[in-house]
């Protein structure tokens, strides 16, 4: 994600113009990478903290799978 142009995913010229008439649909046009940056800044959560949380979550999930949960 960090090496690509996340803004180029949705081509506004090829999408339906009616998407701009629905607020929830308009809000979905921002790529997830952009959203995570915005949320991180808003709640003062840095990348290292997010990565540590992610690793811990994956470790727990793997342990649960090993235990058959």
Chimera marker file (.cmm) of the C-alpha trace (Angstrom):
<marker_set name="trace">
<marker id="1" x="0.000" y="0.000" z="0.000" r="1" g="1" b="0" radius="0.5"/>
<marker id="2" x="2.731" y="2.455" z="0.863" r="1" g="1" b="0" radius="0.5"/>
<marker id="3" x="4.353" y="2.203" z="-2.565" r="1" g="1" b="0" radius="0.5"/>
<marker id="4" x="1.265" y="2.711" z="-4.719" r="1" g="1" b="0" radius="0.5"/>
<marker id="5" x="-0.959" y="5.617" z="-5.649" r="1" g="1" b="0" radius="0.5"/>
<marker id="6" x="-3.986" y="4.901" z="-3.493" r="1" g="1" b="0" radius="0.5"/>
<marker id="7" x="-5.832" y="7.863" z="-5.002" r="1" g="1" b="0" radius="0.5"/>
<marker id="8" x="-5.804" y="6.302" z="-8.466" r="1" g="1" b="0" radius="0.5"/>
<marker id="9" x="-7.954" y="3.327" z="-7.490" r="1" g="1" b="0" radius="0.5"/>
<marker id="10" x="-11.273" y="4.942" z="-8.354" r="1" g="1" b="0" radius="0.5"/>
<marker id="11" x="-11.520" y="6.691" z="-11.699" r="1" g="1" b="0" radius="0.5"/>
<marker id="12" x="-14.220" y="9.349" z="-11.256" r="1" g="1" b="0" radius="0.5"/>
<marker id="13" x="-14.778" y="9.482" z="-15.020" r="1" g="1" b="0" radius="0.5"/>
<marker id="14" x="-15.675" y="5.777" z="-15.199" r="1" g="1" b="0" radius="0.5"/>
<marker id="15" x="-17.856" y="5.653" z="-12.087" r="1" g="1" b="0" radius="0.5"/>
<marker id="16" x="-21.555" y="6.331" z="-11.961" r="1" g="1" b="0" radius="0.5"/>
<marker id="17" x="-22.409" y="9.968" z="-11.326" r="1" g="1" b="0" radius="0.5"/>
<marker id="18" x="-25.315" y="8.864" z="-9.118" r="1" g="1" b="0" radius="0.5"/>
<marker id="19" x="-22.828" y="7.774" z="-6.433" r="1" g="1" b="0" radius="0.5"/>
<marker id="20" x="-22.428" y="11.442" z="-5.522" r="1" g="1" b="0" radius="0.5"/>
<marker id="21" x="-26.131" y="11.687" z="-4.679" r="1" g="1" b="0" radius="0.5"/>
<marker id="22" x="-25.832" y="9.300" z="-1.720" r="1" g="1" b="0" radius="0.5"/>
<marker id="23" x="-23.821" y="10.520" z="1.287" r="1" g="1" b="0" radius="0.5"/>
<marker id="24" x="-22.736" y="7.036" z="2.428" r="1" g="1" b="0" radius="0.5"/>
<marker id="25" x="-21.589" y="6.158" z="-1.082" r="1" g="1" b="0" radius="0.5"/>
<marker id="26" x="-19.608" y="9.412" z="-1.385" r="1" g="1" b="0" radius="0.5"/>
<marker id="27" x="-17.883" y="8.632" z="1.903" r="1" g="1" b="0" radius="0.5"/>
<marker id="28" x="-16.690" y="5.295" z="0.525" r="1" g="1" b="0" radius="0.5"/>
<marker id="29" x="-14.603" y="6.906" z="-2.197" r="1" g="1" b="0" radius="0.5"/>
<marker id="30" x="-11.597" y="7.462" z="0.065" r="1" g="1" b="0" radius="0.5"/>
<marker id="31" x="-9.201" y="4.489" z="-0.055" r="1" g="1" b="0" radius="0.5"/>
<marker id="32" x="-8.529" y="2.652" z="3.203" r="1" g="1" b="0" radius="0.5"/>
<marker id="33" x="-4.909" y="3.847" z="3.304" r="1" g="1" b="0" radius="0.5"/>
<marker id="34" x="-6.064" y="7.455" z="3.372" r="1" g="1" b="0" radius="0.5"/>
<marker id="35" x="-8.693" y="6.736" z="6.005" r="1" g="1" b="0" radius="0.5"/>
<marker id="36" x="-6.157" y="5.062" z="8.306" r="1" g="1" b="0" radius="0.5"/>
<marker id="37" x="-3.873" y="8.101" z="8.063" r="1" g="1" b="0" radius="0.5"/>
<marker id="38" x="-6.742" y="10.438" z="8.939" r="1" g="1" b="0" radius="0.5"/>
<marker id="39" x="-7.911" y="8.317" z="11.889" r="1" g="1" b="0" radius="0.5"/>
<marker id="40" x="-4.341" y="7.875" z="13.153" r="1" g="1" b="0" radius="0.5"/>
<marker id="41" x="-3.766" y="11.618" z="13.210" r="1" g="1" b="0" radius="0.5"/>
<marker id="42" x="-7.173" y="12.338" z="14.736" r="1" g="1" b="0" radius="0.5"/>
<marker id="43" x="-6.628" y="9.948" z="17.653" r="1" g="1" b="0" radius="0.5"/>
<marker id="44" x="-2.844" y="10.393" z="17.891" r="1" g="1" b="0" radius="0.5"/>
<marker id="45" x="-2.001" y="6.755" z="17.079" r="1" g="1" b="0" radius="0.5"/>
<marker id="46" x="1.360" y="6.314" z="15.373" r="1" g="1" b="0" radius="0.5"/>
<marker id="47" x="2.383" y="3.638" z="12.875" r="1" g="1" b="0" radius="0.5"/>
<marker id="48" x="4.620" y="1.729" z="15.319" r="1" g="1" b="0" radius="0.5"/>
<marker id="49" x="1.745" y="1.373" z="17.790" r="1" g="1" b="0" radius="0.5"/>
<marker id="50" x="-0.562" y="0.133" z="15.032" r="1" g="1" b="0" radius="0.5"/>
<marker id="51" x="2.020" y="-2.370" z="13.795" r="1" g="1" b="0" radius="0.5"/>
<marker id="52" x="2.607" y="-3.717" z="17.321" r="1" g="1" b="0" radius="0.5"/>
<marker id="53" x="-1.137" y="-4.109" z="17.835" r="1" g="1" b="0" radius="0.5"/>
<marker id="54" x="-1.432" y="-5.911" z="14.507" r="1" g="1" b="0" radius="0.5"/>
<marker id="55" x="1.385" y="-8.345" z="15.290" r="1" g="1" b="0" radius="0.5"/>
<marker id="56" x="-0.117" y="-9.076" z="18.707" r="1" g="1" b="0" radius="0.5"/>
<marker id="57" x="-3.520" y="-9.691" z="17.125" r="1" g="1" b="0" radius="0.5"/>
<marker id="58" x="-2.079" y="-12.106" z="14.567" r="1" g="1" b="0" radius="0.5"/>
<marker id="59" x="-0.159" y="-13.988" z="17.279" r="1" g="1" b="0" radius="0.5"/>
<marker id="60" x="-3.376" y="-14.406" z="19.267" r="1" g="1" b="0" radius="0.5"/>
<marker id="61" x="-5.299" y="-15.537" z="16.184" r="1" g="1" b="0" radius="0.5"/>
<marker id="62" x="-2.655" y="-18.128" z="15.335" r="1" g="1" b="0" radius="0.5"/>
<marker id="63" x="-2.710" y="-19.457" z="18.885" r="1" g="1" b="0" radius="0.5"/>
<marker id="64" x="-6.493" y="-19.742" z="18.755" r="1" g="1" b="0" radius="0.5"/>
<marker id="65" x="-6.325" y="-21.641" z="15.459" r="1" g="1" b="0" radius="0.5"/>
<marker id="66" x="-3.737" y="-24.035" z="16.913" r="1" g="1" b="0" radius="0.5"/>
<marker id="67" x="-6.089" y="-24.698" z="19.848" r="1" g="1" b="0" radius="0.5"/>
<marker id="68" x="-9.003" y="-25.334" z="17.474" r="1" g="1" b="0" radius="0.5"/>
<marker id="69" x="-10.956" y="-22.236" z="18.469" r="1" g="1" b="0" radius="0.5"/>
<link id1="1" id2="2" r="1" g="1" b="0" radius="0.2"/>
<link id1="2" id2="3" r="1" g="1" b="0" radius="0.2"/>
<link id1="3" id2="4" r="1" g="1" b="0" radius="0.2"/>
<link id1="4" id2="5" r="1" g="1" b="0" radius="0.2"/>
<link id1="5" id2="6" r="1" g="1" b="0" radius="0.2"/>
<link id1="6" id2="7" r="1" g="1" b="0" radius="0.2"/>
<link id1="7" id2="8" r="1" g="1" b="0" radius="0.2"/>
<link id1="8" id2="9" r="1" g="1" b="0" radius="0.2"/>
<link id1="9" id2="10" r="1" g="1" b="0" radius="0.2"/>
<link id1="10" id2="11" r="1" g="1" b="0" radius="0.2"/>
<link id1="11" id2="12" r="1" g="1" b="0" radius="0.2"/>
<link id1="12" id2="13" r="1" g="1" b="0" radius="0.2"/>
<link id1="13" id2="14" r="1" g="1" b="0" radius="0.2"/>
<link id1="14" id2="15" r="1" g="1" b="0" radius="0.2"/>
<link id1="15" id2="16" r="1" g="1" b="0" radius="0.2"/>
<link id1="16" id2="17" r="1" g="1" b="0" radius="0.2"/>
<link id1="17" id2="18" r="1" g="1" b="0" radius="0.2"/>
<link id1="18" id2="19" r="1" g="1" b="0" radius="0.2"/>
<link id1="19" id2="20" r="1" g="1" b="0" radius="0.2"/>
<link id1="20" id2="21" r="1" g="1" b="0" radius="0.2"/>
<link id1="21" id2="22" r="1" g="1" b="0" radius="0.2"/>
<link id1="22" id2="23" r="1" g="1" b="0" radius="0.2"/>
<link id1="23" id2="24" r="1" g="1" b="0" radius="0.2"/>
<link id1="24" id2="25" r="1" g="1" b="0" radius="0.2"/>
<link id1="25" id2="26" r="1" g="1" b="0" radius="0.2"/>
<link id1="26" id2="27" r="1" g="1" b="0" radius="0.2"/>
<link id1="27" id2="28" r="1" g="1" b="0" radius="0.2"/>
<link id1="28" id2="29" r="1" g="1" b="0" radius="0.2"/>
<link id1="29" id2="30" r="1" g="1" b="0" radius="0.2"/>
<link id1="30" id2="31" r="1" g="1" b="0" radius="0.2"/>
<link id1="31" id2="32" r="1" g="1" b="0" radius="0.2"/>
<link id1="32" id2="33" r="1" g="1" b="0" radius="0.2"/>
<link id1="33" id2="34" r="1" g="1" b="0" radius="0.2"/>
<link id1="34" id2="35" r="1" g="1" b="0" radius="0.2"/>
<link id1="35" id2="36" r="1" g="1" b="0" radius="0.2"/>
<link id1="36" id2="37" r="1" g="1" b="0" radius="0.2"/>
<link id1="37" id2="38" r="1" g="1" b="0" radius="0.2"/>
<link id1="38" id2="39" r="1" g="1" b="0" radius="0.2"/>
<link id1="39" id2="40" r="1" g="1" b="0" radius="0.2"/>
<link id1="40" id2="41" r="1" g="1" b="0" radius="0.2"/>
<link id1="41" id2="42" r="1" g="1" b="0" radius="0.2"/>
<link id1="42" id2="43" r="1" g="1" b="0" radius="0.2"/>
<link id1="43" id2="44" r="1" g="1" b="0" radius="0.2"/>
<link id1="44" id2="45" r="1" g="1" b="0" radius="0.2"/>
<link id1="45" id2="46" r="1" g="1" b="0" radius="0.2"/>
<link id1="46" id2="47" r="1" g="1" b="0" radius="0.2"/>
<link id1="47" id2="48" r="1" g="1" b="0" radius="0.2"/>
<link id1="48" id2="49" r="1" g="1" b="0" radius="0.2"/>
<link id1="49" id2="50" r="1" g="1" b="0" radius="0.2"/>
<link id1="50" id2="51" r="1" g="1" b="0" radius="0.2"/>
<link id1="51" id2="52" r="1" g="1" b="0" radius="0.2"/>
<link id1="52" id2="53" r="1" g="1" b="0" radius="0.2"/>
<link id1="53" id2="54" r="1" g="1" b="0" radius="0.2"/>
<link id1="54" id2="55" r="1" g="1" b="0" radius="0.2"/>
<link id1="55" id2="56" r="1" g="1" b="0" radius="0.2"/>
<link id1="56" id2="57" r="1" g="1" b="0" radius="0.2"/>
<link id1="57" id2="58" r="1" g="1" b="0" radius="0.2"/>
<link id1="58" id2="59" r="1" g="1" b="0" radius="0.2"/>
<link id1="59" id2="60" r="1" g="1" b="0" radius="0.2"/>
<link id1="60" id2="61" r="1" g="1" b="0" radius="0.2"/>
<link id1="61" id2="62" r="1" g="1" b="0" radius="0.2"/>
<link id1="62" id2="63" r="1" g="1" b="0" radius="0.2"/>
<link id1="63" id2="64" r="1" g="1" b="0" radius="0.2"/>
<link id1="64" id2="65" r="1" g="1" b="0" radius="0.2"/>
<link id1="65" id2="66" r="1" g="1" b="0" radius="0.2"/>
<link id1="66" id2="67" r="1" g="1" b="0" radius="0.2"/>
<link id1="67" id2="68" r="1" g="1" b="0" radius="0.2"/>
<link id1="68" id2="69" r="1" g="1" b="0" radius="0.2"/>
</marker_set>
